[in-house]
Every structure is written in structure tokens, then in C-alpha cells.
């Protein structure tokens, strides 16, 4: 009689199942995002959304990586950032390399160009450039900043938002799940030190910094984030840094 022998995988080789939309773990008890919607999110508009809107009010804006994964974000998320910018800016031009998604959004009245954010030339300058949840995705962030420099007005501002690598949220994920859920398209995480040093090398100077809570579906997670931010701001989930163009 033959015996079927199956090889047991080492414990370190865990199979992670991610949400196709946001990259979060589909089995995550804190923040299940499989519905591709923020109708269950705690806040109608995230803190990040409101901060970016404040700086874009009445300005000409270049929004890099604006699609946010799928065109459905425009329908499903109240705080889809590109729409928030469009609502308040004098003019906004979006860039993204997701050709089909850009086509769908332009049919709805948006002005988005298919471009690689590491290599583009629009032949003009903007008062504000927004890199919302983008810098952690790109192959070469230095090339992105070089292109920002070419397209930012003399007195313009650069807004970068990114998950904060110092967030205590990651400690709790490790505590509960034994690992940190990471978007599979991320290649790097930043904290204040690494992000500002990167931008300093391309002659951007910090104006102000915000540490904010995210906008999860779970009230438990939302209150946990608020508590961490109350104890120490740099334990917050969201890092938002406003830079000015050094002359």
C-alpha cells in the first residue's frame, strides 16, 4: 500500500490573502475592506482628505497617481481624494498609469492624463503638487521628486501623504496576527525622518507636518488610533508633510 506524503510548509511561509482593492488582509478583524466601499467607514471624510483640500483651495493642482487603484473608487468612496481636490481647486490635472481606469474617469468629466510619474513633462507649472499615498509605491522616488520640481511653481507647495512606519497600529497587528498587513504594491515605508531627508536632497523644505488617524471600517480600530495619537502624535497611522519649493 502506498502512502501519500504531503510536505508541511514551514510556519514562516504563511499564505496571505489580500483584498484586491486595498491590499489589506481579507480576514482582518480590525479593518475588512472587501466591499470596496467606505459606506461603513467611521468618517464621511478622512482627516487627510480635509487637509489636502485646504491647501488646494483656489489653486492650480497636479495630482500624481490619482486613480487610487480602480475607477470604482470615484463611486464607492466619499473621500476619494482626486474628487475632493477637483471640488475646491481652480484647476486640477491628474496623472496615472492605469490606462483603462483613466479612460473611464475622463468619461465622467475628469482631466487625467496617462503618464508615468517617474518620467513626464507637461510643459507647465502648478501651484500645488499632490502625492497622495503614492511615494510608497514607486520604483524610484527620486525621479518622482525631480519631475515634481520641474512642474512646481516658484512659490508652490508639495503635499505628500503616506502610511506612517512609526504607527503603533503595526504593533497591535503583530500582537494579534503575528505579522503586519502590507499592501502588495508597496515597496517602502516612511517615517518623518526618512521622508523629509529624501525631499531635502531635492531642495524641498518642510512647512508643516500632520499626524492623523486613518478612516477604517471598525470603530474599535478608529478609537485605538485616536488613543495612540493622543498618547504620542507620531504613533498615528497617517503621515502628511507639506513642503515648499526652495529657491
Secondary structure, 3 states (H helix, E strand, C coil): CCCCCCCCCCCCCCCCCECCCCCCECCCCCCCCCCCCCCCCCCCCCHHHHHHHHHHCCCEEEEECCCCCCCCHHHHCCCCHHHHHHHHCCEEEEEECCHHHHHHHHCCCCCEEECECCECCCCCCEEEEEEECCCCCCCCHHHHHHHHHHHEEEEEEEEEEEEECCCCHHHHHHHHHCCCCCCCCCCCCECHHHHHHHHHCCCEEEEEEEEECCCCCCHHHHHHHHHHHHHCHHHCCEEEEEEEECC
